[in-house]
């Protein structure tokens, strides 16, 4: 049986989760630290990471600063999809 393609919301959520999780691991940012910076509980942060569509813009700004998202990662989160190499190249040459 063929695999079903996830819906667009799930694809966008995967991009957000991967960008945040990879930088949290890279910079050793715990959920507790992220929660303290956001002014939320660790459980709320965990829920937001599970369902990224529930992040507010202010929370995303705090996350971006705390986990040190690159401009390309931030653009991917906003667009809800990974950027292509052509888009990254154009972004760099702007």
N, CA, C and O of each residue as an XYZ file, in Angstrom:
376
protein
N       0.840     -1.169      0.000
C       0.000      0.000      0.000
C       0.892      1.243      0.000
O       1.847      1.298      0.775
N       0.613      2.242     -0.844
C       1.479      3.423     -0.902
C       1.310      4.303      0.340
O       0.258      4.328      0.980
N       2.390      5.019      0.649
C       2.333      5.936      1.769
C       1.536      7.164      1.368
O       1.644      7.646      0.240
N       0.756      7.655      2.275
C      -0.021      8.851      2.020
C       0.823     10.089      2.310
O       1.594     10.125      3.269
N       0.662     11.082      1.476
C       1.359     12.340      1.687
C       0.664     13.081      2.827
O      -0.564     13.176      2.842
N       1.444     13.612      3.793
C       0.803     14.350      4.887
C       0.152     15.632      4.368
O       0.550     16.172      3.336
N      -0.839     16.099      5.090
C      -1.519     17.325      4.659
C      -0.576     18.523      4.824
O       0.409     18.424      5.556
N      -0.855     19.646      4.165
C       0.045     20.812      4.213
C       0.313     21.337      5.621
O       1.418     21.798      5.908
N      -0.679     21.274      6.494
C      -0.475     21.726      7.869
C       0.538     20.851      8.584
O       1.392     21.361      9.309
N       0.457     19.542      8.393
C       1.407     18.626      9.028
C       2.802     18.838      8.462
O       3.777     18.799      9.213
N       2.925     19.060      7.160
C       4.238     19.326      6.562
C       4.850     20.592      7.148
O       6.036     20.611      7.477
N       4.052     21.650      7.282
C       4.540     22.904      7.854
C       4.944     22.710      9.315
O       5.955     23.258      9.757
N       4.164     21.937     10.063
C       4.476     21.667     11.461
C       5.789     20.917     11.597
O       6.557     21.172     12.525
N       6.052     20.000     10.687
C       7.311     19.251     10.723
C       8.508     20.168     10.508
O       9.548     19.994     11.142
N       8.363     21.136      9.622
C       9.454     22.096      9.374
C       9.738     22.892     10.641
O      10.893     23.048     11.035
N       8.693     23.391     11.273
C       8.857     24.189     12.495
C       9.497     23.344     13.590
O      10.456     23.772     14.232
N       8.962     22.144     13.802
C       9.505     21.270     14.851
C      10.967     20.938     14.613
O      11.758     20.925     15.556
N      11.338     20.668     13.362
C      12.723     20.285     13.089
C      13.678     21.457     13.277
O      14.771     21.275     13.813
N      13.290     22.653     12.849
C      14.159     23.825     13.032
C      14.398     24.106     14.513
O      15.532     24.330     14.936
N      13.323     24.092     15.293
C      13.449     24.378     16.725
C      14.217     23.269     17.433
O      15.124     23.550     18.217
N      13.866     22.011     17.167
C      14.517     20.892     17.859
C      16.004     20.810     17.537
O      16.811     20.553     18.430
N      16.379     21.025     16.278
C      17.795     20.912     15.926
C      18.621     21.992     16.601
O      19.728     21.722     17.066
N      18.098     23.221     16.662
C      18.850     24.282     17.318
C      18.847     24.142     18.834
O      19.820     24.513     19.490
N      17.773     23.614     19.396
C      17.780     23.357     20.836
C      18.872     22.349     21.176
O      19.577     22.503     22.174
N      19.009     21.329     20.356
C      20.050     20.325     20.575
C      21.432     20.930     20.358
O      22.341     20.704     21.156
N      21.593     21.692     19.288
C      22.887     22.277     18.942
C      23.393     23.230     20.024
O      24.574     23.204     20.371
N      22.513     24.060     20.551
C      22.919     25.067     21.537
C      22.578     24.669     22.968
O      22.655     25.500     23.873
N      22.208     23.424     23.181
C      21.926     22.867     24.512
C      20.900     23.712     25.266
O      21.106     24.064     26.427
N      19.805     24.029     24.601
C      18.712     24.783     25.213
C      17.662     23.778     25.676
O      17.110     23.028     24.871
N      17.395     23.770     26.960
C      16.398     22.838     27.499
C      15.003     23.453     27.388
O      14.853     24.662     27.206
N      14.000     22.607     27.501
C      12.627     23.104     27.483
C      12.373     24.020     28.668
O      11.598     24.972     28.569
N      13.025     23.734     29.791
C      12.848     24.563     30.975
C      13.395     25.967     30.743
O      12.767     26.952     31.131
N      14.575     26.062     30.105
C      15.165     27.370     29.801
C      14.285     28.131     28.805
O      14.021     29.322     28.971
N      13.843     27.424     27.780
C      12.981     28.043     26.788
C      11.677     28.522     27.435
O      11.185     29.605     27.117
N      11.127     27.719     28.334
C       9.898     28.096     29.035
C      10.122     29.341     29.883
O       9.272     30.231     29.920
N      11.256     29.407     30.562
C      11.557     30.578     31.384
C      11.676     31.836     30.526
O      11.174     32.894     30.905
N      12.327     31.728     29.389
C      12.477     32.880     28.485
C      11.125     33.322     27.925
O      10.881     34.514     27.738
N      10.244     32.342     27.657
C       8.928     32.654     27.098
C       7.933     33.091     28.172
O       6.881     33.646     27.853
N       8.260     32.844     29.441
C       7.333     33.155     30.514
C       6.173     32.178     30.577
O       5.070     32.533     30.995
N       6.428     30.945     30.161
C       5.411     29.889     30.138
C       5.919     28.707     30.946
O       7.071     28.692     31.379
N       5.055     27.714     31.149
C       5.484     26.491     31.821
C       6.128     25.558     30.797
O       5.927     25.707     29.592
N       6.900     24.599     31.291
C       7.552     23.625     30.406
C       6.501     22.819     29.637
O       6.719     22.467     28.478
N       5.383     22.531     30.263
C       4.317     21.780     29.596
C       3.722     22.586     28.440
O       3.396     22.020     27.396
N       3.579     23.885     28.615
C       3.072     24.740     27.541
C       4.040     24.747     26.369
O       3.623     24.674     25.213
N       5.325     24.834     26.664
C       6.340     24.814     25.602
C       6.285     23.481     24.865
O       6.364     23.444     23.637
N       6.150     22.402     25.604
C       6.052     21.079     24.983
C       4.810     21.001     24.086
O       4.874     20.457     22.984
N       3.702     21.535     24.550
C       2.478     21.542     23.736
C       2.656     22.386     22.481
O       2.190     21.999     21.409
N       3.324     23.537     22.596
C       3.562     24.396     21.432
C       4.472     23.695     20.425
O       4.267     23.807     19.217
N       5.472     22.977     20.920
C       6.368     22.261     20.006
C       5.634     21.112     19.319
O       5.918     20.804     18.162
N       4.706     20.484     20.008
C       3.919     19.407     19.398
C       2.949     19.945     18.352
O       2.714     19.310     17.324
N       2.386     21.123     18.626
C       1.434     21.763     17.697
C       1.887     23.189     17.431
O       1.352     24.130     18.018
N       2.874     23.360     16.546
C       3.461     24.682     16.315
C       2.485     25.739     15.824
O       2.765     26.930     15.957
N       1.355     25.346     15.263
C       0.387     26.342     14.790
C      -0.201     27.151     15.939
O      -0.835     28.179     15.701
N      -0.003     26.707     17.188
C      -0.499     27.430     18.359
C       0.472     28.471     18.891
O       0.126     29.207     19.815
N       1.683     28.558     18.335
C       2.634     29.593     18.743
C       2.065     30.965     18.397
O       1.469     31.147     17.335
N       2.250     31.920     19.292
C       1.942     33.304     18.947
C       3.189     33.910     18.310
O       4.279     33.345     18.402
N       3.023     35.049     17.670
C       4.168     35.688     17.033
C       5.220     36.077     18.064
O       6.415     35.898     17.830
N       4.788     36.604     19.192
C       5.725     36.970     20.255
C       6.501     35.767     20.776
O       7.698     35.858     21.047
N       5.809     34.642     20.914
C       6.483     33.422     21.365
C       7.508     32.964     20.338
O       8.604     32.537     20.701
N       7.159     33.051     19.054
C       8.118     32.666     18.005
C       9.336     33.569     18.009
O      10.451     33.098     17.784
N       9.145     34.858     18.259
C      10.287     35.769     18.338
C      11.216     35.366     19.484
O      12.437     35.363     19.333
N      10.623     35.026     20.626
C      11.423     34.597     21.777
C      12.159     33.300     21.472
O      13.339     33.160     21.796
N      11.469     32.359     20.855
C      12.099     31.083     20.490
C      13.257     31.337     19.525
O      14.341     30.780     19.697
N      13.032     32.172     18.517
C      14.066     32.452     17.512
C      15.325     33.025     18.150
O      16.436     32.643     17.781
N      15.162     33.936     19.101
C      16.318     34.528     19.784
C      17.001     33.511     20.693
O      18.229     33.435     20.743
N      16.200     32.738     21.405
C      16.749     31.801     22.391
C      17.497     30.645     21.743
O      18.578     30.272     22.199
N      16.932     30.076     20.684
C      17.581     28.920     20.052
C      18.448     29.326     18.861
O      18.988     28.473     18.155
N      18.578     30.652     18.643
C      19.474     31.209     17.621
C      19.170     30.671     16.221
O      20.033     30.105     15.550
N      17.920     30.865     15.803
C      17.545     30.438     14.453
C      18.275     31.279     13.421
O      18.439     32.487     13.598
N      18.710     30.647     12.355
C      19.320     31.373     11.246
C      18.213     32.059     10.448
O      17.046     31.684     10.563
N      18.567     33.060      9.641
C      17.542     33.694      8.804
C      16.843     32.702      7.867
O      15.645     32.824      7.612
N      17.587     31.731      7.362
C      16.991     30.728      6.474
C      15.994     29.859      7.248
O      14.919     29.545      6.737
N      16.347     29.474      8.469
C      15.427     28.690      9.286
C      14.178     29.499      9.624
O      13.061     28.982      9.578
N      14.374     30.762      9.961
C      13.231     31.618     10.282
C      12.310     31.766      9.072
O      11.087     31.731      9.212
N      12.893     31.931      7.889
C      12.088     32.032      6.674
C      11.347     30.724      6.412
O      10.194     30.738      5.981
N      12.000     29.606      6.668
C      11.349     28.307      6.485
C      10.157     28.152      7.416
O       9.126     27.604      7.026
N      10.295     28.632      8.641
C       9.195     28.551      9.604
C       8.028     29.404      9.134
O       6.877     28.971      9.187
N       8.318     30.607      8.678
C       7.247     31.498      8.225
C       6.551     30.928      6.997
O       5.326     30.981      6.895
N       7.327     30.383      6.068
C       6.748     29.826      4.847
C       6.120     28.453      5.077
O       5.243     28.032      4.323
N       6.568     27.763      6.116
C       6.032     26.441      6.406
C       6.565     25.356      5.500
O       5.938     24.311      5.330
N       7.729     25.605      4.917
C       8.354     24.600      4.052
C       9.847     24.868      4.004
O      10.287     25.997      4.219
N      10.630     23.830      3.722
C      12.075     24.064      3.579
C      12.334     24.911      2.331
O      11.666     24.751      1.310
N      13.295     25.796      2.429
C      13.653     26.604      1.276
C      14.494     25.785      0.315
O      15.283     24.940      0.737
N      14.328     26.032     -0.973
C      15.141     25.351     -1.975
C      16.515     26.009     -2.034
O      16.696     27.129     -1.557
N      17.469     25.315     -2.614
C      18.819     25.878     -2.725
C      18.799     27.155     -3.559
O      19.563     28.081     -3.286
N      17.941     27.214     -4.564
C      17.825     28.417     -5.384
C      17.332     29.593     -4.540
O      17.846     30.705     -4.656
N      16.337     29.342     -3.694
C      15.811     30.397     -2.829
C      16.849     30.862     -1.823
O      16.951     32.057     -1.546
N      17.621     29.934     -1.275
C      18.669     30.291     -0.335
C      19.722     31.148     -1.036
O      20.177     32.153     -0.490
N      20.101     30.748     -2.235
C      21.093     31.496     -3.004
C      20.590     32.914     -3.271
O      21.334     33.878     -3.087
N      19.345     33.047     -3.700
C      18.758     34.368     -3.942
C      18.688     35.178     -2.650
O      18.908     36.390     -2.662
N      18.384     34.514     -1.541
C      18.313     35.180     -0.250
C      19.672     35.751      0.143
O      19.761     36.874      0.640
N      20.714     34.982     -0.078
C      22.068     35.402      0.283
C      22.527     36.551     -0.614
O      23.207     37.463     -0.142
N      22.172     36.521     -1.881
C      22.629     37.526     -2.833
C      21.795     38.797     -2.810
O      22.093     39.731     -3.554
N      20.768     38.861     -1.987
C      19.909     40.056     -1.954
C      20.691     41.291     -1.659
O      20.123     42.381     -1.596
